[in-house]
Amino acid sequence: MITINNTAYELDLAVIGGGAAGLAAAVAAGRELGDNAKTAVFDAQPRCGKKLLATGNGRCNLTNRSAKPSCYHSDDTQALTRAFSGVNVSDTLEFFETLGLICREEEEGRIYPSCGQASAVLDLLRLELARLRIAEVCGCRVEKIRRDTEGFVMSSPLGTIRASCVIIACGGRAAPNLGGVDWGYDLLTSLGHTSTRLNPSLCPVPVESPHLSSLKGIRAHAGAAICDGRGEIYSDRGEVQFGDKALSGIVMFQLSSAAANIRGEDLCVELDMLPERDGEEIVSLLTRRRTLLPHLTLENFLTGVFNKRVGMCILKQAGMTPLSRSVSELTDADIRRISSVIKRWRFSVSGRSPWNSAQVTSGGIRLAEFDGLTMQSRLCDGLFAAGEVLNVDGFCGGFNLQWAWSSGILAGRSAAAVLRSRKAHRQTENDIEQF
């Protein structure tokens, strides 16, 4: 257990951050060190794991069967590959099975607790901390950190914290309403590390269109691509939700991730509202509708193909106003213009989403400055980092939690190995002196 002398925490290992990565790191380290080691988890929130409770809409999308380095953005793909070779999806599921968690796989490889409760994941992690006699110190933000000859010295509202090794797993700037912070970057940069630009990711994409307000709340299956002046950056297919000033839904979250670090005023989103048909097939479809439904007004020309309000907005985008005209008045050129909008409905991107709407942070402390297999700093011995504070972010669907588990478990095990090695070295020196 930790001891306090004159308001100073004297520790073997301090884990800064009580989110997914920090809790996994503490458990992994505790299992290696045993309950005689002095380890504590420090978190600025009143309770650990607040953001974890919100994942997967409260069900906790624990990981994804398809998680691999190519599913992530980072400055060092080799380090990512090393990390996933150390702790992969199967290793993670085995780790949670030893805690008592049973999981099931759902569509698109997404893996959830069988009980459907994120709270169960948090409870089991905290129960293991208690078994290992690892303290949780909540409401305690580590404000500063420095290296000294014995390890690390940190300042906090609860006093000075001294530790031989430190794991920084504070999370990122995303979702400040759920505990997202940016001071983890400050702690690591104060020790010589560098950070890339931070951007919100896995979030709605703000767009401009005169028709959005009438579509608020409507969902549609569509192909979607985000493009810049040079062409397509990334495309996907799935459910799109129209908002007042943004496009949302999982497919848009994926687009936001792919374009998070791209700067430019010419970004746009293109929606393919009938991705299962090509342009000529749509022209034939619309031509046949013109023949079959000449008595309708344009207002209802696309009713039955799309939600009525979506259909009306597509027609307005194609310049078919007024919609009170008869369908029989449509020319072949009109049909082709409508088909063009259906296949490439363009929305100009109007900036970045606010941090409150982002699920993860794109960017962070450069991964290249850490050993991917141990998560130990290449610049500062005894310093480790894990999770979102590092420049790693993945797609929606359990990928970012898998990074938290992989990096956290590696950091915990590696920190324990360093501490054991130091202890063995000191014992050897003592034996030599006594001899």
Secondary structure as GFF3:
##gff-version 3
##sequence-region A 1 435
A	DSSP	beta_strand	3	5	.	.	.	ID=ss1
A	DSSP	beta_strand	8	16	.	.	.	ID=ss2
A	DSSP	alpha_helix	20	33	.	.	.	ID=ss3
A	DSSP	beta_strand	39	43	.	.	.	ID=ss4
A	DSSP	alpha_helix	50	54	.	.	.	ID=ss5
A	DSSP	three_ten_helix	55	58	.	.	.	ID=ss6
A	DSSP	beta_strand	63	64	.	.	.	ID=ss7
A	DSSP	three_ten_helix	69	71	.	.	.	ID=ss8
A	DSSP	beta_strand	72	74	.	.	.	ID=ss9
A	DSSP	alpha_helix	77	86	.	.	.	ID=ss10
A	DSSP	alpha_helix	89	99	.	.	.	ID=ss11
A	DSSP	beta_strand	103	105	.	.	.	ID=ss12
A	DSSP	three_ten_helix	107	109	.	.	.	ID=ss13
A	DSSP	beta_strand	110	113	.	.	.	ID=ss14
A	DSSP	alpha_helix	118	131	.	.	.	ID=ss15
A	DSSP	beta_strand	135	138	.	.	.	ID=ss16
A	DSSP	beta_strand	144	148	.	.	.	ID=ss17
A	DSSP	beta_strand	151	156	.	.	.	ID=ss18
A	DSSP	beta_strand	159	168	.	.	.	ID=ss19
A	DSSP	three_ten_helix	176	178	.	.	.	ID=ss20
A	DSSP	alpha_helix	183	189	.	.	.	ID=ss21
A	DSSP	beta_strand	199	201	.	.	.	ID=ss22
A	DSSP	beta_strand	205	208	.	.	.	ID=ss23
A	DSSP	three_ten_helix	212	215	.	.	.	ID=ss24
A	DSSP	beta_strand	219	228	.	.	.	ID=ss25
A	DSSP	beta_strand	231	242	.	.	.	ID=ss26
A	DSSP	beta_strand	246	248	.	.	.	ID=ss27
A	DSSP	alpha_helix	250	258	.	.	.	ID=ss28
A	DSSP	beta_strand	268	272	.	.	.	ID=ss29
A	DSSP	alpha_helix	279	292	.	.	.	ID=ss30
A	DSSP	three_ten_helix	298	300	.	.	.	ID=ss31
A	DSSP	alpha_helix	308	317	.	.	.	ID=ss32
A	DSSP	three_ten_helix	327	329	.	.	.	ID=ss33
A	DSSP	alpha_helix	332	343	.	.	.	ID=ss34
A	DSSP	beta_strand	345	349	.	.	.	ID=ss35
A	DSSP	three_ten_helix	355	357	.	.	.	ID=ss36
A	DSSP	beta_strand	360	362	.	.	.	ID=ss37
A	DSSP	three_ten_helix	367	369	.	.	.	ID=ss38
A	DSSP	beta_strand	383	385	.	.	.	ID=ss39
A	DSSP	three_ten_helix	387	389	.	.	.	ID=ss40
A	DSSP	beta_strand	392	394	.	.	.	ID=ss41
A	DSSP	alpha_helix	399	434	.	.	.	ID=ss42
###
